Amino acid sequence: MTTSSGKLRLSPSSLNVFLDCPRCFWLEYRAERPRPRGPFPSLPSGMDIVIKKYFDRYRAVGKLPPEIDGQVKGKLFADSEILNRWRGWKGGLSFYEKSLDAVMVGALDDCIVNEDGYIPVDYKTRGFELKEGGEGFYKNQLNCYSLLLEENNLPQPGYAYLIYFIPKELQPGGQVNFTVEVKEVKTSADDARKAFRDAVKTIERDIPDIGSACQFCAWQNRALQTA
């Protein structure tokens, strides 16, 4: 993705592709051949909107939602106008690295503030409980949020919060009860910075080798052989 000025823009999701398979990443940004994508489920997006509105009601009165009170250290970031900008892709958190002529962008769900600094928060809706260590799936995303806060002069303490909403039971009238679990995840802005720099440099080089563990590379290779 490039801006109107021609600068490369990378997001946590694009860096996820790079970390999974540099070749697929290269094909998307150099050859405009992105990985095949199926229909995007609308339920998680709808839940995301509902959860944000719910948290915003408590933000307006300076309180934490009761489901997370006692599970997080700090309070909700108070400035709803700034937070709404951070939540968007156009006016969201970003930083420009001049030596690469590239921009990292991210859309933050929420933010907790305490004496340590600004802690990124991401909501996740799941159909079942996550196994221990499963938060590693979101490590790069949270690393990127930590880097974006740091680059915008908002000190962050090296951890983030994942807040899981897991459906528990259906009540009459369509009311769904959720189990809410909070996971504190260690983050590294340095790891995000390295991934960002390595990804930009990969685009500038020749196409990487086929990823030995990449199903998309295997599928494309088979398609070329049978063409």
N, C-alpha and C positions, 0 to 999 in steps of 0.2 A: 504494500500500500504506500502511495506517495501523496504528498501534499500538493497544493497548487503551485508551490515554489519548487517542486521536484524533490524535496527532501524525503528520504525513506522514513516511514513510520512503522514501528513494531510494537505489538501489544504482548501481554503475557500469554495469550493463546497462540500467537504466531511463534513465540519463543518455545512454547510447549512442543510445537511441531519440529522446530530445530533440534531440541534436545532429544526428541524421539527418533528423528531421522534427518540428518543434514541434507541428504539428497532430495527428499520430498520438499523440504523447505526451499532449497535452491530452485527446484522446478516451479514452485509456486511464484517465487519473486523474480526469477530470471527468465523463465520460459512461459509464465502465465498459465501453468498447468497445475492447478491446486488438486489436492487429494479429493476423491469423490466424497460428497457429503449427502447424507440422507435428509429427510424432513426434520426440521428442528422441533422438538416437542414444545408445545405452548404452555403446558402446565407449570414447569419451573419458572418461566418468565412471569406468568400470572401470579404465582406465589411470591416471587421476588417483589413485585409491586405491592402486594398486600402486606408483606412483612415490613417493608420500608414505611408504609403509612402507619402501621401499628407502632413501630419504634418512634416515628416522628411525633405521635401523640404524647408519648412520655418525654420526649426531648423538649416539647413545648412547656412542660411543667417542671423540668429539671430533675426528672427521676429516671431510674432504670426500669425497663419492663420487669415484672416480678419473676418471669421465667429465668432471667439471667442474673437477677440481684443476688449477690453472694458468690456468683461463679466467675465474675470478672473483677478486675482491680481498676477502679476509676469510675468515670461518669461518661455519658454520651457527649460527643462533641456538640457544643451548644449552637453554633451558627448554622442554621438550616439553609440560609442562602448560599454560603460557601459550600456546604456539603452537597447541595443539589448540583452545583457546578462540578464537583468532584465525581459525582455519580454519572455524568454524561461523558460521551466520547469526544465531543467537540470542545467543551470547556473544562474537561476533566484534568486530572493531574498529568503532567508531562514534564519532560526535560530534554533539552537539546544538547547533544555532544558534538561540539564543533569539529574535533579532529576526525570524526566519522561522517559529519554532515548528515546525521540521523537523529530521529526523535523516538523516545519511548513514551507510550501513552498508556493510561489505565483508567478504569472506571471503578471507583471504590464504593462498596455497599454502605459502609458506615465506619465510624472511628470512635475509639475510646480514648479518653484523655486522663492521665494521672501524673504524679510527680516525676515519673520516668520519661514521659513524652507522649507521643501520639501513636496509638496502637491500631493498625488496620484491622477491620472486621469484615468478614465475608459470610453471607448467609448461604446455607446449602439445604435444599429440600431433598430428602432421600426416601425411598420406599421401604428401607429396612436399616437396621443398625449397622454401622460401619465397624469392620473388624479392627482390632488394635493395630495401630500403625498405618491405617488406611489414609490418614491425613497427608501422607507423603505424596499422594496424587496431586495435592494442591500446593506443594512446597514452592514450586517456581512462581506461581501466581502470587503467593504471599511475599516471597522474596522481592518480586517486582514492586509490590505496593510499598514495602519498606524502603526500597531505593527511591521511589517517586516522592515519598514523604521527605526523605533525607535531602534530596536534591532541591526540594522546595522550602528548605530551611525550617523543616518541622522535625525536630529530633525524635527518633524512634528507638526503642530500647532493645531491639533484636528479638521481638516475638510478636505474634499476631493471634487473633481469635477467630476460629471457625465456629459458627453457631449452626448446629444441625437441627432441622425440623423434620421429625419422623412421624408419619401418621400412625395413630394408636387405635382409634375406634371411631365408627360412624354413629352419630346420634340422630334421633328423629329431627326432621326438618333440614337434613343435609349438613348438620354441624359436625365437623371433624375435630377430634381431640388429637393434639400432637404431643409427643415427647420432645423436649428441647434439651439438647446436650451441647455443652461448650467445651471446646478443645483449645488449649493454649499450645501454639506451635512456634518453635524457634525459627527465626528467619535470618537470612544473611543478605544484606544489601550488596556485599561484595560478590556473592555468587550470581546475583541478578545482573550486576554490571559486567561480569565476565561473560555470561551467556549472551548479553546484548552485543558486546563487542565482537565476540566470536561469530555470532550470527551475521553481523554486517560484513565482516571480513570474508565469510563463506560465500556470500552473494557475489563478491568481487572476484572470486577464484573460478577455476574450471569446475565442472559438475562433480560432486563427490561420488564415491563408489556406492554401489547398491548396498543398502543396509541389510546385513545378514539376518536380522531379527524383525525386519519391517515387512508386514503382510502386504502393504501397498506396493512396495518395490517388487516383491515376489509376484504379485498379480500383474503389474505392468510388464515385467520381464516375460511371464508366460504369454501375455497378449502379443508382445512383439515377436516371440518365437513362432506363434501360430498364425500370425498375420500373412 
